[in-house]
Amino acid sequence: MSFKSLSVTDFIVSSDSITSTLWSTNTPELTTFFTSSVQKASSAGNYYLSVYQTSSTDQQVQFDIAYADLLGSGSALFNTAVPEKSFTQTIYGQYRAMILEDENSTFNFGSGDNIYTSDHFWAISVDRARYKQSLFPGSINLKISGSGGVGLIQLTDDSVDTTVNKFIGSSRVYQLISGSNGTAGTLANSGYVENSGSYGLVFPDLGLILVNPAAISQSLHLAPSRSNNAEGLNPEKLFVGINKGLSFTLNSQETLTSDYVFVRAGNSEFNYSENPTFISGSNGEVVFDAFINQPQTFITTIGMYNNSNELLAVAKLSRPLLKDFTKEALVRVKLDF
C-alpha cells in the first residue's frame, strides 16, 4: 500500500440543488384529496385535518390543514370559565412562537403599501415525510374553488418576482399570490388583493403555507367561522375549497454538498506493488525480472486517511487503471454528504 499526502489545492467543494416530486403519488400534481372520518370524530380533529391522496388502505398523509385565531374564535373553549382559551388560540400561539419568535407580534400579509395585519389564518403544513430539505419555490400551484363552485383562484409563491431573499425571524419567506410557477405574470399585477395584502405566506424551509382568510374571502365565497365558544369546522372549509380546485402542484428541493478530491499519481509514483507476491519471500528480490526496469501495476482502490492513519473513506474505480513509468493518473473522488 502506498501513501501520498494531499494539499489544500486538491480539494474542491461544490453544491448542487436537486429537485424531486413531493407527493406519495410520485407526480408533481395532486388531484385527489381525502380526509378521515375517524380523525374528525377524535380530539385531534379539533386541532387539524389530515389530507390523504387516496381512501384505500395505502393512504398516506400528504398535508395537514389547521385554523389559527388569536382571539380563540372558531372553536370551543377548553374551559368555559376561562375566556379566549381554545384550540385555535393555541395553534396561533404555536405558529407565532415558531415563526415570529415574539409572543406579542401578529402576522402581516403582503408588502409595500398593501400590507394586511391579520389575527387569524389557515395553515397548510406539508407532511415532513413528503419532502427532503425544503419545498421548491416556484413549483407551488394551488387551486382553490369557492363555496357552491363560485370562483376559482390559482395561488403560487412570488419567488420568481422576488430578487432578494426575505426572512421573518430566521425563516425564509415568500408571499402567496395569485399566479403560477412563482410569478404573478405581469408587472402591473402583484398578485395581491386590494386592501387585504397577499393571499398568504410561504415558508419553504418549514414546509408551511399560511393562508390569509381576508384575501380568500374577498376573492371567493369562502370564509372561516369566527363564532365564540363554538366549533367552526374551519379546517374542513379550506379542505372543501382545495378539493373542488382539484389541483395542488408542489415539488421538493434538496441542496447536496459534494467534496471533490483530486488524487494525482505522477509518472514515478505507484509503479511498484506492495503485494507480497511481487517479491520473493526468501531473498526479497523482485520475482519477475521485467518488473525491475519496466514495472506495471493496476490501481483499483483509493483510501482516504487522516493524519492519524485512520481510514475515513474508500473509493473504488469502475475498472483497474494501468500504471507504469510512462503514465500519469488523475482520479477525481466525489464525497457526498
Secondary structure as UniProt FT lines:
FT   HELIX           8..10
FT   STRAND          11..21
FT   TURN            24..25
FT   STRAND          29..30
FT   HELIX           37..41
FT   HELIX           43..46
FT   STRAND          48..52
FT   TURN            57..58
FT   STRAND          61..69
FT   TURN            70..71
FT   TURN            73..74
FT   TURN            80..81
FT   TURN            83..84
FT   HELIX           87..95
FT   HELIX           96..100
FT   TURN            103..104
FT   STRAND          107..111
FT   TURN            112..113
FT   STRAND          114..118
FT   STRAND          120..126
FT   HELIX           128..130
FT   STRAND          134..135
FT   TURN            137..138
FT   STRAND          141..145
FT   HELIX           147..149
FT   STRAND          152..157
FT   TURN            159..161
FT   STRAND          166..168
FT   TURN            169..170
FT   STRAND          171..178
FT   TURN            181..182
FT   TURN            187..188
FT   TURN            194..196
FT   STRAND          200..203
FT   TURN            204..207
FT   STRAND          208..211
FT   HELIX           213..219
FT   TURN            228..229
FT   HELIX           234..245
FT   STRAND          248..249
FT   STRAND          251..265
FT   TURN            267..268
FT   HELIX           276..278
FT   TURN            281..283
FT   HELIX           290..293
FT   STRAND          297..305
FT   TURN            307..308
FT   STRAND          311..323
FT   TURN            325..326
FT   STRAND          329..336
//
